[in-house]
Amino acid sequence: MIHLLITLTLIGQAVLLILTGIATWWCSGELMLWLIWMVGEEYALGADNAIRLEGGGTLLTNPGAMIRWTIPFWGLAFLQMSSGVSLGLVAWSRFRKHGSSSQEDTST
């Protein structure tokens, strides 16, 4: 019984890691804008590429630099999803191993 509980916990954690990775990947654009805002637009993109508007807005005109600021979030999302898949495979192999041994124990 304890093996089943541990396996279900591992599967739940794997699913949550995969969902967190998907959410990180999905929101990477907003996270990039937040990170650029925290660091400062002029520093992140270059002073010539952050154009201040009269209404208080800012035009960000360096797509290459914006992609470079997005890559860490893509890496984090990949790490989360691959960790979830790895954990799920461990849980699945654990389930198969202990599931087959418990069936053998009940048949004898």
Sequence and secondary structure as in RCSB ss.txt:
>XXXX:A:sequence
MIHLLITLTLIGQAVLLILTGIATWWCSGELMLWLIWMVGEEYALGADNAIRLEGGGTLLTNPGAMIRWTIPFWG
LAFLQMSSGVSLGLVAWSRFRKHGSSSQEDTST
>XXXX:A:secstr
 HHHHHHHHHHHHHHHHHHHHHHHHHTHHHHHHHHHHHH HHHHH GGGEEE TTS EEE  HHHHHHHHHHHHH
HHHHHHHHHHHHHHHHHHHHHHHHHHHHHHHH 
